[in-house]
Amino acid sequence: MRGRFGRMAGRTVMRLSAIVFSVAALTSAMPTLSQVIRSAPKPVPPEAVYMQPVPGLTHSQLQKFKAGEKQFKAPWVVFPLLGGEWGLGPTFLANACVGCHTQAGRGRTFDQPGAIVFQQLLRLSLPGEAADGAPLPHPNYGDQLQVFGVNVGLKENLKPGEAELYIDWLAENVQLPDGTSVELRKPSIRIEKPNFGPIDPTVLTSLRNTQVVFGMGYLEAVSEADILALAKMQSAMGLNGRPNYVRDDIHQRSSLGRFGWKANQPSVRQQIVAAFHGDMGVTSSLYIEENCPAIQTACRAMPPGNRPELLDYAWDDLNFWSVALDAPAPRDQDKPQIIRGRQLFEQARCAQCHVPEMRTGSYPVLPAIENKNFRAYTDLLLHDMGPGLADGRPDFKAGPRDWRTPPLWGIGLSAQVNGSTNLLHDGRARTVLEAILWHGGEAQPARDLFAGLSKEERDDLIAFVNSL
């Protein structure tokens, strides 16, 4: 029995060995689960299309990108509360970058007259200019209105915001040559409960909508010479595209402005800490003093969260994240409607200012985007947009009617990102159609050519813009 049993056991072991060998051979020929995951990347959620990194980042760069994104989303609180980074306020508009730049997108206006505005900000200044050409800040409120104040635990510790800001939308109808009627709107601002003295009618104000933050590395990497060449080329077309030259606080000089509605910031790096200081009351090594005008004694008496509150390594991470955010790719470019719309965009002279293609140069901050063509549909220049869009407020070399040509890329994805379809500097336009019909000044001929198209042609041109 033992011999028979031993022979049966031996055959069983041999069969099991063969099975194990076959399974091992099969599994060795199959990709591992991690390989399958790497070869089939997850689809990007619709709301995250503005939050993707440019291709070609190294592992260490991706880690820095993730650290910057974490800083972008991080909440700020007042010292010594828990639940965020110390340093918020004492007055502010939002307690995190993502509070206004939701999913890295543009601001969304509130249509209700009783809603306090915070995804748009109100610039303030006095007539005249500072020694460096900048607008003159209001002595009691600075250069922008902060609508919220911090609260340290108890109700009696609530620090007031500077004032409450509301928008009343005023409607007007325009008639197109084919008889189509389009309702446009413009904002009328209301400042209520100013806590540090009246804001009289002589104060210059400008409502500004939150802008998208993707693609900024590409715009920063375009050489100044190429931007000036565009201005020269436009001059030959009868246009007056001009660069803004602004205060560069990092390098202590005047530099070409690229960012902001009037191109009043020279670099992504400076834009970041200017927003931290102005929008959240957070200091940095560049802007080390709290954002507290002399009359705001409660603001000046509050202890800082740190000195500086935004540490340099966090500033570096956030700067890298900002310049490494890729722009979403255009869509449906081979569809007949989009092809027709592209041709009409050219014929209506829209492309003279919304220049389709630019090229990056040397960019040590992010070599992955050096010497590449990209299609942002901007010229980074200032243009006179006429009285309808004028804010009456100069900003360095930008006049009261001047605005930087905003990039158009990714515009059709804005609604899926955060629900916003608000366009133009103050968010007045709810559609591309409305935005075009507000164009005046240098853009008046292009606006009139567009208005004179048939409805089908206008729809084709708009579909092209929304495909970018």
C-alpha positions as CSV (number, residue, x, y, z in Angstrom):
1,M,0.0,0.0,0.0
2,R,2.8,2.4,0.9
3,G,4.4,1.8,-2.5
4,R,1.2,2.4,-4.5
5,F,0.4,5.4,-2.4
6,G,3.9,6.7,-2.9
7,R,3.6,6.3,-6.7
8,M,0.2,8.1,-6.7
9,A,1.6,10.9,-4.6
10,G,4.6,11.3,-6.9
11,R,2.3,11.5,-10.0
12,T,0.2,14.1,-8.1
13,V,3.2,16.2,-7.3
14,M,4.4,16.0,-11.0
15,R,0.9,17.2,-12.2
16,L,0.9,20.1,-9.6
17,S,4.4,21.0,-10.7
18,A,3.3,21.1,-14.3
19,I,0.3,23.3,-13.4
20,V,2.5,25.6,-11.3
21,F,5.0,25.9,-14.2
22,S,2.2,26.6,-16.7
23,V,0.7,29.3,-14.5
24,A,4.1,30.8,-13.9
25,A,4.8,30.8,-17.6
26,L,1.4,32.4,-18.4
27,T,1.7,35.1,-15.7
28,S,5.3,35.9,-16.7
29,A,4.0,36.7,-20.2
30,M,1.3,38.9,-18.9
31,P,1.8,42.5,-17.8
32,T,1.7,43.2,-14.1
33,L,-1.2,45.2,-12.7
34,S,1.0,48.2,-12.2
35,Q,2.1,48.0,-15.9
36,V,-1.6,47.9,-17.0
37,I,-2.3,51.0,-14.9
38,R,0.7,52.9,-16.3
39,S,-0.1,52.0,-19.9
40,A,-3.8,53.1,-19.5
41,P,-3.8,56.4,-17.7
42,K,-7.0,57.5,-16.1
43,P,-9.2,59.8,-18.1
44,V,-9.2,63.4,-16.9
45,P,-12.4,64.4,-15.0
46,P,-14.2,67.2,-16.9
47,E,-13.8,69.6,-14.0
48,A,-10.0,69.0,-13.8
49,V,-9.0,69.9,-17.4
50,Y,-7.3,73.1,-16.3
51,M,-5.3,71.3,-13.6
52,Q,-3.1,69.1,-15.7
53,P,0.8,69.4,-15.9
54,V,2.6,70.0,-19.2
55,P,4.1,66.8,-20.7
56,G,7.7,65.8,-20.1
57,L,8.1,66.6,-16.4
58,T,10.6,64.6,-14.5
59,H,9.7,62.6,-11.4
60,S,11.1,65.3,-9.2
61,Q,9.3,68.0,-11.1
62,L,6.0,66.1,-10.8
63,Q,6.6,66.0,-7.0
64,K,7.2,69.8,-7.0
65,F,4.1,70.2,-9.1
66,K,2.0,68.2,-6.6
67,A,3.4,70.3,-3.7
68,G,2.5,73.5,-5.6
69,E,-1.1,72.2,-6.2
70,K,-1.4,71.4,-2.5
71,Q,-0.4,75.0,-1.7
72,F,-2.9,76.3,-4.2
73,K,-5.7,74.4,-2.4
74,A,-4.4,75.0,1.2
75,P,-6.8,77.0,3.4
76,W,-5.3,79.9,5.5
77,V,-6.5,80.7,9.0
78,V,-5.7,83.4,11.5
79,F,-3.1,82.7,14.1
80,P,-3.5,80.7,16.4
81,L,-6.5,78.8,15.0
82,L,-6.1,75.3,13.7
83,G,-7.2,73.9,10.3
84,G,-4.9,75.7,7.9
85,E,-1.8,77.8,7.3
86,W,-1.3,80.7,9.7
87,G,-1.5,84.2,8.3
88,L,-4.9,85.0,6.9
89,G,-6.1,88.5,6.9
90,P,-6.9,90.5,8.9
91,T,-9.0,91.6,5.9
92,F,-9.3,89.4,2.8
93,L,-11.4,88.2,-0.2
94,A,-10.9,84.4,0.1
95,N,-9.0,82.1,2.5
96,A,-7.4,80.0,-0.3
97,C,-6.2,80.5,-3.9
98,V,-8.8,77.9,-5.0
99,G,-11.5,80.0,-3.4
100,C,-11.6,82.4,-6.3
101,H,-9.7,80.4,-9.0
102,T,-12.0,77.4,-8.6
103,Q,-10.3,74.4,-10.4
104,A,-7.8,77.0,-11.8
105,G,-10.7,78.6,-13.7
106,R,-12.2,82.0,-14.0
107,G,-14.6,83.7,-11.6
108,R,-18.3,83.3,-11.6
109,T,-20.5,86.4,-11.1
110,F,-23.5,86.4,-8.8
111,D,-26.7,87.7,-10.4
112,Q,-28.5,88.2,-7.1
113,P,-28.3,91.9,-6.0
114,G,-28.0,90.9,-2.4
115,A,-24.9,88.7,-2.8
116,I,-21.6,90.1,-1.5
117,V,-19.0,89.9,-4.3
118,F,-15.8,88.1,-3.8
119,Q,-14.8,86.2,-7.0
120,Q,-14.5,89.6,-8.5
121,L,-12.4,92.3,-6.8
122,L,-12.7,96.0,-6.9
123,R,-9.5,98.0,-7.7
124,L,-9.3,101.4,-6.0
125,S,-7.0,104.4,-6.6
126,L,-6.9,108.1,-6.5
127,P,-6.3,110.3,-9.6
128,G,-2.7,110.6,-10.5
129,E,0.2,108.1,-10.2
130,A,2.9,107.1,-7.9
131,A,6.6,107.8,-8.5
132,D,7.0,104.4,-10.3
133,G,4.0,105.0,-12.5
134,A,1.7,102.7,-10.5
135,P,-1.9,103.8,-9.5
136,L,-2.1,105.8,-6.3
137,P,-3.7,103.7,-3.6
138,H,-6.5,105.0,-1.4
139,P,-5.1,106.1,1.9
140,N,-7.7,104.2,4.0
141,Y,-8.4,101.2,1.7
142,G,-5.3,100.6,-0.3
143,D,-5.5,99.5,-3.9
144,Q,-8.4,97.0,-3.6
145,L,-11.4,96.5,-1.4
146,Q,-11.4,93.6,1.0
147,V,-14.9,92.5,1.9
148,F,-14.2,90.0,4.7
149,G,-12.6,90.3,8.1
150,V,-11.2,87.4,10.3
151,N,-12.8,86.0,13.3
152,V,-10.8,84.6,16.3
153,G,-13.2,82.3,18.1
154,L,-15.6,84.7,19.8
155,K,-18.1,87.0,18.2
156,E,-16.6,90.0,19.8
157,N,-13.3,89.1,18.2
158,L,-14.7,89.5,14.7
159,K,-12.6,92.0,12.7
160,P,-14.6,94.0,10.1
161,G,-14.0,93.8,6.4
162,E,-13.3,97.1,4.7
163,A,-16.8,97.3,3.2
164,E,-19.5,95.3,1.4
165,L,-19.5,95.2,-2.4
166,Y,-22.5,94.4,-4.5
167,I,-23.2,94.4,-8.2
168,D,-26.5,95.6,-9.9
169,W,-26.6,94.5,-13.5
170,L,-28.0,97.0,-16.0
171,A,-29.4,95.5,-19.2
172,E,-29.5,97.0,-22.6
173,N,-30.4,95.5,-26.0
174,V,-28.5,95.8,-29.2
175,Q,-30.0,95.1,-32.7
176,L,-27.8,93.3,-35.3
177,P,-28.1,94.0,-39.0
178,D,-30.2,90.9,-39.6
179,G,-32.7,92.0,-37.0
180,T,-31.5,89.8,-34.1
181,S,-31.8,91.4,-30.7
182,V,-29.2,90.6,-28.1
183,E,-29.4,91.6,-24.4
184,L,-26.1,92.9,-23.0
185,R,-25.5,93.9,-19.4
186,K,-23.0,96.0,-17.5
187,P,-22.3,96.2,-13.8
188,S,-23.1,99.1,-11.5
189,I,-21.2,98.6,-8.3
190,R,-22.6,99.4,-4.8
191,I,-20.2,99.9,-1.9
192,E,-22.1,99.7,1.5
193,K,-20.9,99.9,5.1
194,P,-17.5,101.4,4.4
195,N,-15.8,100.9,7.8
196,F,-12.9,103.3,7.3
197,G,-14.4,106.5,5.9
198,P,-16.4,107.3,2.8
199,I,-15.3,106.3,-0.7
200,D,-16.3,109.4,-2.6
201,P,-17.0,109.7,-6.4
202,T,-13.5,111.0,-7.2
203,V,-12.0,107.6,-6.3
204,L,-11.3,105.5,-9.4
205,T,-12.7,102.0,-9.3
206,S,-12.4,99.0,-11.6
207,L,-14.2,95.7,-11.2
208,R,-12.0,92.7,-12.1
209,N,-13.1,89.1,-12.7
210,T,-10.9,86.2,-11.6
211,Q,-8.8,84.9,-14.5
212,V,-7.7,81.4,-15.4
213,V,-4.2,80.4,-14.3
214,F,-3.3,77.6,-16.7
215,G,-0.8,78.2,-19.5
216,M,1.0,81.0,-17.7
217,G,4.4,79.4,-18.2
218,Y,4.0,79.5,-22.0
219,L,3.1,83.2,-21.9
220,E,6.0,84.0,-19.6
221,A,8.4,82.1,-21.9
222,V,7.7,84.3,-25.0
223,S,10.6,86.7,-25.5
224,E,10.1,90.4,-25.1
225,A,11.5,90.9,-28.6
226,D,8.8,88.7,-30.1
227,I,6.1,90.6,-28.3
228,L,7.5,94.0,-29.5
229,A,7.6,92.5,-33.0
230,L,3.9,91.8,-32.8
231,A,3.3,95.4,-31.8
232,K,5.3,96.6,-34.8
233,M,3.4,94.3,-37.2
234,Q,0.1,95.5,-35.9
235,S,1.1,99.1,-36.3
236,A,1.4,98.4,-40.0
237,M,-2.2,97.1,-40.0
238,G,-3.4,100.4,-38.5
239,L,-3.7,98.9,-34.9
240,N,-2.1,100.3,-31.8
241,G,-1.1,97.3,-29.7
242,R,1.3,98.4,-27.1
243,P,3.2,96.8,-24.2
244,N,2.7,97.8,-20.7
245,Y,5.9,98.5,-18.7
246,V,5.3,98.0,-15.0
247,R,7.2,97.9,-11.6
248,D,9.2,94.7,-11.2
249,D,9.6,94.5,-7.4
250,I,11.7,91.3,-7.6
251,H,14.4,92.8,-9.8
252,Q,13.9,96.5,-8.7
253,R,13.3,97.8,-12.2
254,S,10.7,98.5,-14.9
255,S,9.7,95.4,-16.9
256,L,7.3,94.3,-19.6
257,G,3.9,93.5,-18.1
258,R,2.3,90.2,-19.2
259,F,-0.3,89.2,-16.6
260,G,-3.5,90.8,-15.3
261,W,-6.3,92.5,-17.1
262,K,-4.1,95.5,-17.9
263,A,-0.9,93.5,-18.1
264,N,0.2,95.1,-14.8
265,Q,2.3,92.2,-13.5
266,P,5.7,91.3,-15.0
267,S,6.0,87.7,-13.9
268,V,4.1,84.7,-12.5
269,R,6.3,84.8,-9.4
270,Q,5.4,88.4,-8.6
271,Q,1.7,87.9,-9.5
272,I,1.5,85.1,-6.9
273,V,2.7,87.1,-3.9
274,A,0.8,90.2,-5.0
275,A,-2.4,88.1,-4.9
276,F,-1.5,86.6,-1.6
277,H,-0.9,90.0,-0.1
278,G,-3.9,91.7,-1.7
279,D,-6.5,88.9,-1.7
280,M,-5.7,87.0,1.5
281,G,-3.6,89.4,3.6
282,V,-0.7,86.9,3.6
283,T,2.8,88.4,3.7
284,S,5.9,87.1,1.8
285,S,9.6,87.9,1.7
286,L,8.8,90.3,-1.1
287,Y,5.8,92.0,0.6
288,I,6.8,91.6,4.2
289,E,4.5,94.2,5.8
290,E,0.8,93.4,6.6
291,N,-1.8,94.8,4.3
292,C,-3.0,97.4,6.8
293,P,-3.5,101.1,6.0
294,A,-2.7,103.3,9.0
295,I,-6.4,104.0,9.8
296,Q,-7.1,100.2,10.2
297,T,-5.8,99.9,13.8
298,A,-7.4,96.5,14.6
299,C,-5.7,95.2,11.5
300,R,-2.3,96.6,12.5
301,A,-2.7,95.2,16.1
302,M,-3.2,91.6,15.1
303,P,-0.2,89.3,15.5
304,P,1.2,87.9,12.3
305,G,1.1,84.1,11.6
306,N,4.8,84.2,10.7
307,R,7.3,86.5,9.2
308,P,6.9,86.0,6.3
309,E,3.7,84.0,6.4
310,L,4.1,82.5,2.9
311,L,7.5,80.8,3.2
312,D,9.9,80.9,0.3
313,Y,9.8,77.2,-0.4
314,A,6.0,77.3,-0.6
315,W,6.3,80.3,-2.9
316,D,8.7,78.3,-5.1
317,D,6.4,75.3,-5.3
318,L,3.4,77.4,-6.1
319,N,5.3,79.3,-8.8
320,F,6.4,76.0,-10.4
321,W,2.9,74.6,-10.3
322,S,1.6,77.8,-12.0
323,V,4.0,77.8,-14.8
324,A,3.7,74.0,-15.3
325,L,-0.1,74.0,-15.7
326,D,-0.8,72.9,-19.3
327,A,-3.5,74.5,-21.5
328,P,-6.2,72.0,-22.6
329,A,-5.9,70.9,-26.2
330,P,-8.3,72.3,-28.8
331,R,-11.1,70.0,-29.8
332,D,-13.0,69.1,-33.0
333,Q,-10.7,71.0,-35.3
334,D,-11.6,68.8,-38.3
335,K,-15.3,69.4,-38.1
336,P,-16.8,71.4,-41.0
337,Q,-18.4,73.9,-38.6
338,I,-15.1,74.6,-36.8
339,I,-13.2,74.9,-40.1
340,R,-15.8,77.5,-41.3
341,G,-15.6,79.3,-38.0
342,R,-11.8,79.5,-38.2
343,Q,-12.0,81.1,-41.6
344,L,-14.6,83.6,-40.5
345,F,-12.4,84.4,-37.4
346,E,-9.7,85.4,-39.8
347,Q,-12.0,87.3,-42.2
348,A,-13.5,89.3,-39.3
349,R,-9.9,90.4,-38.3
350,C,-10.2,88.8,-34.9
351,A,-6.8,87.1,-35.4
352,Q,-5.1,90.5,-35.7
353,C,-5.1,90.9,-31.9
354,H,-6.0,87.3,-30.8
355,V,-2.9,86.1,-32.6
356,P,-3.3,82.3,-33.1
357,E,0.3,81.2,-32.6
358,M,3.2,82.3,-30.5
359,R,6.5,80.6,-29.7
360,T,8.4,80.2,-26.4
361,G,12.1,80.9,-26.2
362,S,14.7,80.1,-23.5
363,Y,12.9,79.3,-20.2
364,P,15.2,77.8,-17.5
365,V,12.3,77.7,-15.0
366,L,10.7,74.9,-17.1
367,P,12.9,73.6,-20.0
368,A,10.1,71.2,-21.0
369,I,8.3,74.1,-22.8
370,E,11.3,75.8,-24.3
371,N,11.2,76.6,-28.1
372,K,7.7,75.4,-28.7
373,N,4.8,76.8,-30.7
374,F,1.5,77.2,-28.8
375,R,-1.9,78.6,-29.6
376,A,-3.2,80.9,-26.9
377,Y,-4.9,83.5,-29.2
378,T,-3.4,86.6,-27.6
379,D,-0.7,89.1,-28.3
380,L,0.0,90.1,-24.6
381,L,-0.4,93.8,-25.8
382,L,-2.7,96.6,-24.6
383,H,-5.5,97.8,-26.9
384,D,-8.0,100.6,-26.7
385,M,-11.3,98.8,-26.4
386,G,-13.5,101.9,-26.6
387,P,-15.8,103.7,-24.1
388,G,-18.2,100.8,-23.5
389,L,-15.5,98.8,-21.7
390,A,-13.5,101.7,-20.2
391,D,-13.0,101.7,-16.5
392,G,-11.5,105.2,-16.4
393,R,-8.6,103.9,-14.3
394,P,-5.0,104.0,-15.7
395,D,-2.5,101.4,-14.6
396,F,1.2,102.1,-15.4
397,K,1.2,102.6,-19.2
398,A,-2.3,101.2,-19.6
399,G,-4.9,104.0,-20.2
400,P,-8.5,104.2,-18.9
401,R,-9.8,102.3,-22.1
402,D,-6.9,99.9,-22.5
403,W,-7.0,96.1,-21.8
404,R,-4.6,93.3,-22.5
405,T,-5.8,90.9,-25.2
406,P,-7.1,87.9,-23.1
407,P,-6.0,84.4,-24.3
408,L,-8.9,82.4,-25.8
409,W,-7.6,78.9,-25.2
410,G,-9.7,76.6,-23.1
411,I,-12.6,79.1,-23.1
412,G,-15.3,76.6,-24.2
413,L,-14.4,74.3,-21.2
414,S,-15.0,76.9,-18.5
415,A,-18.6,75.9,-17.8
416,Q,-17.6,72.3,-17.1
417,V,-14.7,73.3,-14.9
418,N,-16.6,75.5,-12.4
419,G,-19.9,76.6,-13.9
420,S,-18.5,80.0,-15.1
421,T,-19.2,81.4,-18.6
422,N,-18.3,84.9,-17.5
423,L,-16.0,86.8,-19.9
424,L,-14.4,90.2,-20.2
425,H,-12.6,92.1,-17.4
426,D,-15.6,92.5,-15.1
427,G,-17.5,89.3,-16.0
428,R,-20.3,91.2,-17.7
429,A,-20.4,88.9,-20.8
430,R,-22.2,85.6,-20.2
431,T,-21.4,84.2,-23.7
432,V,-18.9,84.6,-26.4
433,L,-21.5,86.4,-28.4
434,E,-22.0,89.1,-25.7
435,A,-18.2,89.5,-25.3
436,I,-17.7,90.2,-29.0
437,L,-20.5,92.7,-29.2
438,W,-18.9,94.7,-26.3
439,H,-15.8,95.2,-28.4
440,G,-15.1,98.8,-29.4
441,G,-12.2,101.2,-30.0
442,E,-9.6,99.4,-32.1
443,A,-11.8,96.3,-32.2
444,Q,-14.9,98.1,-33.5
445,P,-14.3,97.1,-37.2
446,A,-13.9,93.5,-36.2
447,R,-17.0,93.7,-34.0
448,D,-19.0,95.2,-36.9
449,L,-17.8,92.6,-39.4
450,F,-19.0,89.9,-36.9
451,A,-22.3,91.6,-36.3
452,G,-22.9,91.7,-40.1
453,L,-22.5,88.0,-40.5
454,S,-25.6,85.8,-40.9
455,K,-26.7,83.9,-37.8
456,E,-25.3,80.7,-39.1
457,E,-21.9,82.3,-39.7
458,R,-21.9,83.9,-36.3
459,D,-22.7,80.5,-34.7
460,D,-19.8,78.9,-36.7
461,L,-17.3,81.6,-35.5
462,I,-18.5,81.2,-31.9
463,A,-18.3,77.4,-32.2
464,F,-14.7,77.8,-33.3
465,V,-13.8,80.0,-30.3
466,N,-15.4,77.5,-28.0
467,S,-13.4,74.7,-29.5
468,L,-10.0,76.3,-28.7
